[in-house]
Every structure is written in C-alpha cells, then in structure tokens.
Amino acid sequence: MPLITDEPSAATDAHSWKVVDTSAAGDADNSPFPWVLTGSPENVAKARAAIEKAIASASQQSATGYLILPDPKTYRFVVGQGGSQINAIRKKTGCRINVPKNQAQGEAIEIRGNAASLEEARDMILEAVQNGLNGSAR
C-alpha cells in the first residue's frame, strides 16, 4: 500500500496514450462541397474567409491522439483558470483539444493535429497536470 509520502509521479505516469492516423480517412472524398452564402458582401467575404481558414486548418490535422489520465479530477489542471492553460496549449501547438466536461473515469482528452504537435500537446498537458498536483500538495 503506497503512502502519501511516496513518489507522487507514479500515479500521474499511469496515463493511456493512443494516436490514430486520420490522414488516409480524409482522402476518401475530395469532391467540392457546394456552399451557398447569402448576406451583405462584406459578411459573405468574412464567412468565406472563415470557411477557407477552417478547411485549411482541418487538412493539416492528420492525426488524433487520445490521452486518458488515471484521475479525471486532474483534468481541471489541463483547462486552467478560465481556460487559460488549455488555450495556451492550443495556441502553442496549433492542435484542437477537447477535454471531457464531466469527469467520468476513462474519458479521453482528444487532441487533433499533426504527429509532432500531438506529442508536444501531450507533453504540455502532462506537465500541466504534474504542476497542478505539485502546487495543490503544498
């Protein structure tokens, strides 16, 4: 039976990490999707730019990583106060990251991006959890 004074990192290292390559799945249908945008010319231009940006971003996300932490209560350290931590990780890595809202055991943090960005985001998430645990233990 471990004691409270035993190595705290042992519990945080017991995470599950799985990466799924989604680049092949996205190539199945490259046919153009018909969009009909209506509104004022400036609003149509804004909408078109937003759609093109979203499509370009999605095409760069070639993999999805699923990170399951041993204690779902630590997901709050990933999000941070007001979402500050998760937003910083998203900005630095360029990944789309979804953290489960309900803290059910076994639910994964979903990270979408290219392979290198996934690894960086995973490392930053694990570091945020470790820092949160070390900070709350004081």
DSSP file (Angstrom, degrees, kcal/mol; ACC not computed):
  #  RESIDUE AA STRUCTURE BP1 BP2  ACC     N-H-->O    O-->H-N    N-H-->O    O-->H-N    TCO  KAPPA ALPHA  PHI   PSI    X-CA   Y-CA   Z-CA
    1    1 A M              0   0    0      0, 0.0     2,-0.1     0, 0.0     0, 0.0   0.000 360.0 360.0 360.0 121.7    0.0    0.0    0.0
    2    2 A P        -     0   0    0      0, 0.0     2,-0.2     0, 0.0     0, 0.0  -0.392 360.0-134.1 -72.1 148.4    1.6    3.3   -1.1
    3    3 A L    >   -     0   0    0      1,-0.1     3,-1.6    -2,-0.1     0, 0.0  -0.588  22.8-111.6 -94.7 161.4    2.0    6.1    1.5
    4    4 A I  T 3  S+     0   0    0      1,-0.3    -1,-0.1    -2,-0.2     0, 0.0   0.815 119.2  56.4 -60.9 -29.3    1.1    9.7    0.9
    5    5 A T  T 3  S+     0   0    0      2,-0.1    -1,-0.3     3,-0.0     0, 0.0   0.532  87.0 104.7 -82.6  -5.7    4.8   10.5    1.1
    6    6 A D  S <  S-     0   0    0     -3,-1.6     0, 0.0     1,-0.2     0, 0.0  -0.179  94.2 -57.9 -69.1 170.2    5.7    8.0   -1.7
    7    7 A E    >   -     0   0    0      1,-0.2     3,-0.7     2,-0.1     4,-0.4  -0.260  45.8-161.7 -50.5 116.4    6.5    9.2   -5.2
    8    8 A P  T >> S+     0   0    0      0, 0.0     4,-1.0     0, 0.0     3,-0.8   0.760  83.6  69.4 -73.9 -22.7    3.6   11.3   -6.5
    9    9 A S  H 3> S+     0   0    0      1,-0.2     4,-1.8     2,-0.2     5,-0.1   0.724  82.5  73.5 -69.4 -19.8    4.7   10.9  -10.1
   10   10 A A  H <4 S+     0   0    0     -3,-0.7     4,-0.3     1,-0.2    -1,-0.2   0.892  99.0  45.2 -61.3 -38.5    3.9    7.2  -10.1
   11   11 A A  H X4 S+     0   0    0     -3,-0.8     3,-0.8    -4,-0.4    -1,-0.2   0.871 113.8  48.2 -72.6 -36.5    0.2    8.0  -10.2
   12   12 A T  H 3< S+     0   0    0     -4,-1.0     3,-0.3     1,-0.2    -2,-0.2   0.707 104.4  60.4 -79.6 -18.3    0.5   10.7  -12.9
   13   13 A D  T 3< S+     0   0    0     -4,-1.8     2,-0.5     1,-0.2    -1,-0.2   0.539  82.4  85.3 -82.8  -5.9    2.7    8.5  -15.2
   14   14 A A    <   +     0   0    0     -3,-0.8    -1,-0.2    -4,-0.3     2,-0.1  -0.120  64.0 133.5 -89.3  39.8   -0.1    5.8  -15.5
   15   15 A H        -     0   0    0     -2,-0.5     2,-0.4    -3,-0.3    54,-0.2  -0.445  53.4-127.8 -87.0 164.1   -1.8    7.6  -18.3
   16   16 A S  E     -A   68   0A   0     52,-2.8    52,-2.6    -2,-0.1     2,-0.4  -0.934  24.7-175.3-111.9 134.7   -3.0    6.0  -21.6
   17   17 A W  E     +A   67   0A   0     -2,-0.4     2,-0.4    50,-0.2    50,-0.2  -0.990   7.5 168.9-135.8 124.5   -1.9    7.5  -24.9
   18   18 A K  E     -A   66   0A   0     48,-1.7    48,-3.1    -2,-0.4     2,-0.4  -0.999  14.8-159.4-137.3 133.0   -3.1    6.3  -28.3
   19   19 A V  E     -A   65   0A   0     -2,-0.4     2,-0.5    46,-0.2    46,-0.2  -0.941   3.5-164.8-114.3 133.1   -2.6    8.0  -31.7
   20   20 A V  E     -A   64   0A   0     44,-3.3    44,-2.7    -2,-0.4     2,-0.7  -0.973  19.5-133.3-117.4 124.8   -4.8    7.3  -34.7
   21   21 A D  E     +A   63   0A   0     -2,-0.5    42,-0.3    42,-0.2     4,-0.2  -0.671  27.6 174.4 -77.7 116.1   -3.6    8.5  -38.2
   22   22 A T     >  +     0   0    0     40,-1.9     4,-1.4    -2,-0.7    41,-0.2   0.354  53.2  95.2-104.6   4.6   -6.6   10.2  -39.8
   23   23 A S  H  > S+     0   0    0     39,-1.3     4,-0.5     1,-0.2    -1,-0.1   0.882  86.2  47.9 -66.1 -37.5   -4.9   11.4  -42.9
   24   24 A A  H >4 S+     0   0    0      1,-0.2     3,-0.7    38,-0.2    -1,-0.2   0.853 107.9  55.8 -70.4 -34.4   -6.0    8.4  -45.0
   25   25 A A  H >4 S+     0   0    0      1,-0.2     3,-1.0    -4,-0.2     4,-0.2   0.843 103.4  54.7 -68.0 -32.7   -9.6    8.7  -43.8
   26   26 A G  H 3< S+     0   0    0     -4,-1.4     3,-0.5     1,-0.2    -1,-0.2   0.666  97.3  65.1 -75.6 -15.6   -9.9   12.3  -45.0
   27   27 A D  T << S+     0   0    0     -3,-0.7     3,-0.3    -4,-0.5    -1,-0.2   0.438  74.5  93.1 -85.8   0.3   -8.8   11.4  -48.6
   28   28 A A  S <  S+     0   0    0     -3,-1.0     2,-0.4     1,-0.3    -1,-0.2   0.878  96.4  22.2 -63.8 -39.9  -11.9    9.3  -49.3
   29   29 A D        +     0   0    0     -3,-0.5    -1,-0.3    -4,-0.2    -4,-0.0  -0.886  57.3 164.4-136.2 103.5  -13.9   12.1  -50.8
   30   30 A N        +     0   0    0     -2,-0.4    -1,-0.1    -3,-0.3     3,-0.1   0.243  36.2 129.1 -99.7  12.3  -12.2   15.1  -52.3
   31   31 A S        -     0   0    0      1,-0.1    -2,-0.1     0, 0.0     2,-0.0  -0.401  68.3-100.4 -68.4 144.5  -15.2   16.4  -54.2
   32   32 A P        -     0   0    0      0, 0.0    -1,-0.1     0, 0.0    -2,-0.0  -0.339  29.2-132.4 -67.1 145.6  -16.0   20.0  -53.6
   33   33 A F        -     0   0    0     -3,-0.1     2,-0.5    -2,-0.0    -3,-0.0  -0.864  22.2-123.1 -97.9 126.4  -18.8   20.8  -51.2
   34   34 A P        -     0   0    0      0, 0.0     2,-0.4     0, 0.0    -1,-0.0  -0.567  29.8-170.5 -75.4 123.0  -21.3   23.4  -52.5
   35   35 A W        -     0   0    0     -2,-0.5     2,-0.5     2,-0.0    -2,-0.0  -0.920  10.2-164.6-111.2 137.4  -21.6   26.3  -50.2
   36   36 A V        -     0   0    0     -2,-0.4     2,-0.5     2,-0.0     0, 0.0  -0.964  11.3-173.6-121.4 112.1  -24.3   29.0  -50.7
   37   37 A L        -     0   0    0     -2,-0.5     2,-0.4     2,-0.0     7,-0.1  -0.905   2.7-177.2-109.6 130.2  -23.6   32.1  -48.7
   38   38 A T        +     0   0    0     -2,-0.5     2,-0.3     5,-0.1    -2,-0.0  -0.934  33.0  71.7-126.0 151.7  -26.1   34.9  -48.5
   39   39 A G  S    S-     0   0    0     -2,-0.4    -2,-0.0     4,-0.0     0, 0.0  -0.909  85.8 -21.0 142.0-167.9  -25.9   38.3  -46.9
   40   40 A S     >  -     0   0    0     -2,-0.3     4,-2.7     1,-0.1     5,-0.3  -0.368  66.8-110.5 -68.8 152.9  -24.2   41.6  -47.4
   41   41 A P  H  > S+     0   0    0      0, 0.0     4,-2.1     0, 0.0     5,-0.1   0.866 118.4  49.6 -54.4 -39.3  -21.0   41.5  -49.5
   42   42 A E  H  > S+     0   0    0      2,-0.2     4,-2.0     1,-0.2     5,-0.1   0.891 112.3  47.2 -69.7 -36.9  -18.7   42.2  -46.5
   43   43 A N  H  > S+     0   0    0     -3,-0.2     4,-2.6     2,-0.2    -1,-0.2   0.876 111.2  51.3 -70.3 -37.1  -20.4   39.5  -44.4
   44   44 A V  H  X S+     0   0    0     -4,-2.7     4,-2.7     2,-0.2    -2,-0.2   0.911 110.1  50.2 -63.5 -41.8  -20.2   36.9  -47.2
   45   45 A A  H  X S+     0   0    0     -4,-2.1     4,-2.3    -5,-0.3    -2,-0.2   0.907 111.7  47.9 -63.2 -41.8  -16.5   37.8  -47.6
   46   46 A K  H  X S+     0   0    0     -4,-2.0     4,-2.3     2,-0.2    -2,-0.2   0.921 113.2  47.7 -64.0 -44.0  -15.9   37.3  -43.8
   47   47 A A  H  X S+     0   0    0     -4,-2.6     4,-2.5     2,-0.2    -2,-0.2   0.910 111.4  50.5 -64.3 -42.3  -17.8   34.0  -43.9
   48   48 A R  H  X S+     0   0    0     -4,-2.7     4,-2.6     1,-0.2     5,-0.2   0.919 111.1  48.7 -62.1 -43.8  -15.9   32.7  -46.9
   49   49 A A  H  X S+     0   0    0     -4,-2.3     4,-2.2     1,-0.2    -1,-0.2   0.903 111.6  49.6 -62.9 -41.2  -12.6   33.6  -45.3
   50   50 A A  H  X S+     0   0    0     -4,-2.3     4,-2.2     2,-0.2    -2,-0.2   0.901 112.2  47.9 -65.2 -40.7  -13.6   31.8  -42.1
   51   51 A I  H  X S+     0   0    0     -4,-2.5     4,-2.5     2,-0.2    -2,-0.2   0.924 112.1  48.7 -65.8 -44.8  -14.7   28.7  -44.0
   52   52 A E  H  X S+     0   0    0     -4,-2.6     4,-2.4     1,-0.2    -2,-0.2   0.891 111.6  50.1 -63.3 -39.0  -11.4   28.6  -46.0
   53   53 A K  H  X S+     0   0    0     -4,-2.2     4,-2.4    -5,-0.2    -1,-0.2   0.916 111.1  49.0 -64.2 -43.0   -9.4   29.0  -42.8
   54   54 A A  H  X S+     0   0    0     -4,-2.2     4,-2.4     2,-0.2    -2,-0.2   0.894 111.8  48.8 -64.5 -40.4  -11.3   26.2  -41.1
   55   55 A I  H  X S+     0   0    0     -4,-2.5     4,-2.0     2,-0.2    -2,-0.2   0.919 112.2  48.3 -65.8 -43.6  -10.8   23.9  -44.2
   56   56 A A  H  X S+     0   0    0     -4,-2.4     4,-0.9     1,-0.2    -2,-0.2   0.908 112.9  48.7 -62.5 -41.8   -7.1   24.6  -44.3
   57   57 A S  H >X S+     0   0    0     -4,-2.4     3,-0.6     1,-0.2     4,-0.5   0.914 110.9  49.8 -64.4 -43.1   -6.8   24.0  -40.6
   58   58 A A  H >< S+     0   0    0     -4,-2.4     3,-0.9     1,-0.2    -1,-0.2   0.852 105.7  56.7 -65.9 -34.5   -8.7   20.7  -40.8
   59   59 A S  H 3< S+     0   0    0     -4,-2.0    -1,-0.2     1,-0.2    -2,-0.2   0.754 103.6  54.6 -70.5 -21.9   -6.5   19.5  -43.7
   60   60 A Q  H << S+     0   0    0     -4,-0.9     2,-1.2    -3,-0.6    -1,-0.2   0.587  86.6  88.5 -84.6 -10.8   -3.3   20.0  -41.5
   61   61 A Q    <<  +     0   0    0     -3,-0.9    53,-0.2    -4,-0.5    -1,-0.1  -0.718  47.9 160.3 -91.6  92.2   -4.7   17.8  -38.7
   62   62 A S        +     0   0    0     -2,-1.2   -40,-1.9   -41,-0.1   -39,-1.3   0.480  56.8  34.7 -94.6  -4.1   -3.5   14.4  -39.9
   63   63 A A  E     -AB  21 113A   0     50,-2.1    50,-2.2   -42,-0.3     2,-0.4  -0.980  60.0-146.5-149.0 158.0   -3.8   12.5  -36.6
   64   64 A T  E     -AB  20 112A   0    -44,-2.7   -44,-3.3    -2,-0.3     2,-0.4  -0.997  14.0-159.8-128.2 130.2   -5.9   12.3  -33.4
   65   65 A G  E     -AB  19 111A   0     46,-3.5    46,-2.8    -2,-0.4     2,-0.5  -0.882   3.7-155.3-109.8 141.9   -4.4   11.4  -30.0
   66   66 A Y  E     -AB  18 110A   0    -48,-3.1   -48,-1.7    -2,-0.4     2,-0.6  -0.960  11.2-172.3-119.0 114.7   -6.4   10.1  -27.1
   67   67 A L  E     -AB  17 109A   0     42,-2.5    42,-3.3    -2,-0.5     2,-0.6  -0.929   2.1-172.0-111.8 118.8   -5.0   10.8  -23.7
   68   68 A I  E     -A   16   0A   0    -52,-2.6   -52,-2.8    -2,-0.6    40,-0.1  -0.950  10.8-153.1-111.9 120.7   -6.6    9.2  -20.6
   69   69 A L        -     0   0    0     -2,-0.6    37,-0.4    38,-0.4   -54,-0.1  -0.647  21.5-123.7 -89.8 149.3   -5.3   10.4  -17.3
   70   70 A P  S    S+     0   0    0      0, 0.0    -1,-0.1     0, 0.0   -58,-0.1   0.816 103.2  39.1 -64.0 -30.4   -5.6    8.0  -14.3
   71   71 A D    >   -     0   0    0      1,-0.1     3,-2.3   -60,-0.1     4,-0.2  -0.929  68.6-161.1-123.2 106.8   -7.6   10.5  -12.2
   72   72 A P  G >  S+     0   0    0      0, 0.0     3,-1.6     0, 0.0     4,-0.2   0.687  86.6  74.6 -61.7 -16.8  -10.2   12.5  -14.2
   73   73 A K  G >  S+     0   0    0      1,-0.3     3,-0.9     2,-0.1     4,-0.2   0.715  85.4  65.8 -66.8 -18.1  -10.2   15.1  -11.4
   74   74 A T  G X> S+     0   0    0     -3,-2.3     3,-1.5     1,-0.2     4,-0.7   0.565  74.5  88.5 -79.8  -7.4   -6.9   16.3  -12.7
   75   75 A Y  H X> S+     0   0    0     -3,-1.6     4,-1.8     1,-0.3     3,-0.6   0.790  75.8  68.7 -60.2 -25.8   -8.5   17.5  -16.0
   76   76 A R  H <> S+     0   0    0     -3,-0.9     4,-2.6     1,-0.2    -1,-0.3   0.819  93.8  56.2 -63.4 -29.3   -9.1   20.8  -14.2
   77   77 A F  H <4 S+     0   0    0     -3,-1.5    -1,-0.2     2,-0.2    -2,-0.2   0.801 105.0  52.8 -70.7 -28.4   -5.3   21.4  -14.3
   78   78 A V  H << S+     0   0    0     -4,-0.7    -2,-0.2    -3,-0.6    -1,-0.2   0.898 113.7  41.5 -71.6 -41.3   -5.4   20.9  -18.0
   79   79 A V  H  < S-     0   0    0     -4,-1.8     7,-1.7     6,-0.2     6,-0.8   0.920  96.1-166.3 -73.6 -44.8   -8.1   23.5  -18.5
   80   80 A G    ><  -     0   0    0     -4,-2.6     3,-1.8     5,-0.2     2,-0.4  -0.043  42.7 -30.7  78.1 173.0   -6.7   26.0  -16.0
   81   81 A Q  G >  S-     0   0    0      1,-0.3     3,-1.5     2,-0.2     4,-0.0  -0.471 134.3  -9.7 -67.5 120.8   -8.5   29.0  -14.5
   82   82 A G  G 3  S-     0   0    0     -2,-0.4    -1,-0.3     1,-0.3    -2,-0.1   0.693 126.1 -64.7  65.0  19.2  -10.9   30.4  -17.1
   83   83 A G  G <> S+     0   0    0     -3,-1.8     4,-2.1     3,-0.0    -1,-0.3   0.606  99.2 134.8  82.3  11.1   -9.5   28.1  -19.8
   84   84 A S  H <>  +     0   0    0     -3,-1.5     4,-1.8     1,-0.2    -4,-0.2   0.895  68.8  46.5 -63.4 -42.4   -6.1   29.8  -19.7
   85   85 A Q  H  > S+     0   0    0     -6,-0.8     4,-2.1     2,-0.2    -5,-0.2   0.944 114.5  45.2 -67.5 -48.7   -4.0   26.7  -19.6
   86   86 A I  H  > S+     0   0    0     -7,-1.7     4,-2.5     1,-0.2    -1,-0.2   0.879 112.8  52.0 -65.2 -37.4   -5.8   24.8  -22.4
   87   87 A N  H  X S+     0   0    0     -4,-2.1     4,-2.4    -8,-0.4    -1,-0.2   0.877 108.5  50.8 -66.7 -36.9   -5.9   27.9  -24.6
   88   88 A A  H  X S+     0   0    0     -4,-1.8     4,-2.4    -5,-0.2    -2,-0.2   0.902 111.4  48.0 -65.7 -40.5   -2.1   28.4  -24.2
   89   89 A I  H  X S+     0   0    0     -4,-2.1     4,-2.3     2,-0.2     6,-0.4   0.919 112.3  49.2 -65.9 -43.6   -1.5   24.8  -25.2
   90   90 A R  H  X S+     0   0    0     -4,-2.5     4,-2.5     1,-0.2     5,-0.3   0.925 112.9  47.4 -59.8 -45.6   -3.8   25.2  -28.2
   91   91 A K  H  < S+     0   0    0     -4,-2.4    -2,-0.2     1,-0.2    -1,-0.2   0.908 114.8  44.9 -64.8 -43.0   -2.1   28.4  -29.3
   92   92 A K  H  < S+     0   0    0     -4,-2.4    -1,-0.2     1,-0.2    -2,-0.2   0.879 125.3  30.4 -70.6 -37.7    1.5   27.0  -28.9
   93   93 A T  H  < S-     0   0    0     -4,-2.3    -2,-0.2    -5,-0.2    -1,-0.2   0.697  92.4-133.2 -96.8 -21.1    0.8   23.6  -30.6
   94   94 A G     <  +     0   0    0     -4,-2.5     2,-0.2    -5,-0.3    -3,-0.1   0.615  60.0 138.2  75.6  11.4   -1.9   24.5  -33.1
   95   95 A C        -     0   0    0     -6,-0.4     2,-0.6    -5,-0.3    -1,-0.3  -0.542  58.3-125.0 -89.0 153.9   -3.9   21.5  -32.0
   96   96 A R  E     -C  112   0A   0     16,-2.5    16,-3.0    -2,-0.2     2,-0.5  -0.889  34.8-170.3 -92.5 125.5   -7.6   21.2  -31.4
   97   97 A I  E     -C  111   0A   0     -2,-0.6     2,-0.5    14,-0.2    14,-0.2  -0.977  13.2-170.2-127.1 126.6   -8.0   19.9  -27.9
   98   98 A N  E     -C  110   0A   0     12,-2.8    12,-2.4    -2,-0.5    -2,-0.0  -0.969   5.1-165.5-117.6 119.5  -11.3   18.7  -26.3
   99   99 A V        -     0   0    0     -2,-0.5    10,-0.1    10,-0.2     9,-0.1  -0.894  32.1-108.8-102.3 129.0  -11.3   18.0  -22.6
  100  100 A P        -     0   0    0      0, 0.0     9,-0.0     0, 0.0     7,-0.0  -0.312  21.5-151.1 -57.8 134.3  -14.3   16.0  -21.3
  101  101 A K  S    S+     0   0    0      2,-0.1     2,-0.4     1,-0.0   -26,-0.0   0.919  82.1  60.0 -75.3 -45.0  -16.6   18.2  -19.2
  102  102 A N  S    S-     0   0    0      1,-0.1     2,-1.9     2,-0.0     5,-0.1  -0.719  88.5-130.8 -86.1 136.3  -17.9   15.5  -16.9
  103  103 A Q        +     0   0    0     -2,-0.4     2,-0.3     3,-0.0   -30,-0.1  -0.347  45.8 158.7 -88.3  59.1  -15.1   13.9  -15.0
  104  104 A A    >   -     0   0    0     -2,-1.9     3,-1.5   -32,-0.1     2,-0.1  -0.597  48.3-102.0 -82.7 142.3  -16.0   10.3  -15.8
  105  105 A Q  T 3  S+     0   0    0     -2,-0.3     3,-0.1     1,-0.2    -1,-0.1  -0.384 103.5  20.0 -62.1 133.8  -13.3    7.7  -15.4
  106  106 A G  T 3  S+     0   0    0    -37,-0.4     2,-0.3     1,-0.3    -1,-0.2   0.411  83.3 135.4  90.3  -2.2  -11.8    6.5  -18.7
  107  107 A E    <   -     0   0    0     -3,-1.5   -38,-0.4   -38,-0.1    -1,-0.3  -0.660  48.5-133.2 -81.9 136.3  -12.9    9.5  -20.9
  108  108 A A        -     0   0    0     -2,-0.3     2,-0.6   -40,-0.1   -40,-0.2  -0.580   6.7-125.5 -93.3 148.6  -10.1   10.7  -23.1
  109  109 A I  E     -B   67   0A   0    -42,-3.3   -42,-2.5    -2,-0.2     2,-0.5  -0.822  35.0-141.4 -80.8 125.2   -8.8   14.1  -23.8
  110  110 A E  E     -BC  66  98A   0    -12,-2.4   -12,-2.8    -2,-0.6     2,-0.5  -0.823  20.3-174.5 -99.4 126.2   -8.9   14.3  -27.6
  111  111 A I  E     -BC  65  97A   0    -46,-2.8   -46,-3.5    -2,-0.5     2,-0.4  -0.979   1.5-170.5-123.2 122.8   -6.1   16.1  -29.4
  112  112 A R  E     +BC  64  96A   0    -16,-3.0   -16,-2.5    -2,-0.5     2,-0.3  -0.949  36.9  84.9-117.8 133.4   -6.1   16.7  -33.2
  113  113 A G  E    S-B   63   0A   0    -50,-2.2   -50,-2.1    -2,-0.4     2,-0.1  -0.965  79.0 -41.0 172.6-163.4   -3.2   17.9  -35.2
  114  114 A N     >  -     0   0    0     -2,-0.3     4,-2.3   -53,-0.2     5,-0.2  -0.464  64.3-100.0 -84.1 167.5   -0.1   16.7  -36.9
  115  115 A A  H  > S+     0   0    0      1,-0.2     4,-1.7     2,-0.2     5,-0.2   0.874 120.7  47.6 -57.7 -43.9    2.0   14.0  -35.3
  116  116 A A  H  > S+     0   0    0      1,-0.2     4,-1.9     2,-0.2    -1,-0.2   0.906 112.4  49.6 -66.2 -40.6    4.7   16.3  -33.9
  117  117 A S  H  > S+     0   0    0      1,-0.2     4,-2.8     2,-0.2    -1,-0.2   0.857 106.2  57.2 -66.4 -35.0    2.1   18.7  -32.5
  118  118 A L  H  X S+     0   0    0     -4,-2.3     4,-2.7     2,-0.2    -1,-0.2   0.932 107.6  47.1 -60.6 -45.6    0.3   15.9  -30.8
  119  119 A E  H  X S+     0   0    0     -4,-1.7     4,-2.4     1,-0.2    -1,-0.2   0.909 113.1  48.7 -63.7 -42.0    3.4   14.8  -28.9
  120  120 A E  H  X S+     0   0    0     -4,-1.9     4,-2.3     2,-0.2    -2,-0.2   0.920 112.6  47.8 -64.3 -43.4    4.1   18.4  -27.9
  121  121 A A  H  X S+     0   0    0     -4,-2.8     4,-2.4     2,-0.2    -2,-0.2   0.914 111.1  51.1 -64.0 -42.7    0.5   18.9  -26.7
  122  122 A R  H  X S+     0   0    0     -4,-2.7     4,-2.6     1,-0.2     5,-0.2   0.933 111.2  48.1 -59.3 -45.8    0.5   15.6  -24.8
  123  123 A D  H  X S+     0   0    0     -4,-2.4     4,-2.1     1,-0.2    -1,-0.2   0.897 112.0  49.2 -63.1 -40.0    3.8   16.6  -23.0
  124  124 A M  H  X S+     0   0    0     -4,-2.3     4,-2.3     2,-0.2    -1,-0.2   0.878 111.3  50.0 -67.0 -37.0    2.4   20.1  -22.2
  125  125 A I  H  X S+     0   0    0     -4,-2.4     4,-2.3     2,-0.2    -2,-0.2   0.935 111.6  47.3 -66.0 -46.6   -0.8   18.5  -20.8
  126  126 A L  H  X S+     0   0    0     -4,-2.6     4,-2.4     1,-0.2    -2,-0.2   0.875 112.3  50.7 -63.6 -36.2    1.1   16.0  -18.6
  127  127 A E  H  X S+     0   0    0     -4,-2.1     4,-2.9    -5,-0.2    -1,-0.2   0.902 108.8  51.4 -66.4 -41.1    3.4   18.9  -17.4
  128  128 A A  H  X S+     0   0    0     -4,-2.3     4,-2.3     2,-0.2    -2,-0.2   0.902 111.5  47.6 -62.5 -40.7    0.3   21.0  -16.5
  129  129 A V  H  X S+     0   0    0     -4,-2.3     4,-2.7     2,-0.2    -2,-0.2   0.934 112.7  48.3 -64.9 -46.1   -1.2   18.1  -14.5
  130  130 A Q  H  X S+     0   0    0     -4,-2.4     4,-2.5     1,-0.2    -2,-0.2   0.922 112.9  47.9 -61.3 -44.4    2.1   17.5  -12.7
  131  131 A N  H  X S+     0   0    0     -4,-2.9     4,-2.3     1,-0.2    -1,-0.2   0.891 112.1  50.5 -63.4 -39.1    2.5   21.2  -11.9
  132  132 A G  H  X S+     0   0    0     -4,-2.3     4,-2.2    -5,-0.2    -2,-0.2   0.902 111.5  47.2 -64.7 -41.7   -1.1   21.3  -10.7
  133  133 A L  H  X S+     0   0    0     -4,-2.7     4,-1.1     2,-0.2    -2,-0.2   0.908 113.7  47.5 -67.0 -41.6   -0.6   18.3   -8.4
  134  134 A N  H  < S+     0   0    0     -4,-2.5     4,-0.4    -5,-0.2    -2,-0.2   0.872 113.9  48.4 -66.8 -36.6    2.7   19.7   -7.0
  135  135 A G  H >< S+     0   0    0     -4,-2.3     3,-0.6     1,-0.2    -2,-0.2   0.860 112.7  46.6 -72.0 -35.7    1.0   23.1   -6.4
  136  136 A S  H 3< S+     0   0    0     -4,-2.2    -1,-0.2     1,-0.2    -2,-0.2   0.648 102.8  64.9 -81.5 -14.4   -2.0   21.6   -4.7
  137  137 A A  T 3<        0   0    0     -4,-1.1    -1,-0.2     1,-0.2    -2,-0.2   0.618 360.0 360.0 -81.9 -12.1    0.0   19.3   -2.5
  138  138 A R    <         0   0    0     -3,-0.6    -1,-0.2    -4,-0.4    -2,-0.1   0.483 360.0 360.0 -76.5 360.0    1.6   22.3   -0.7
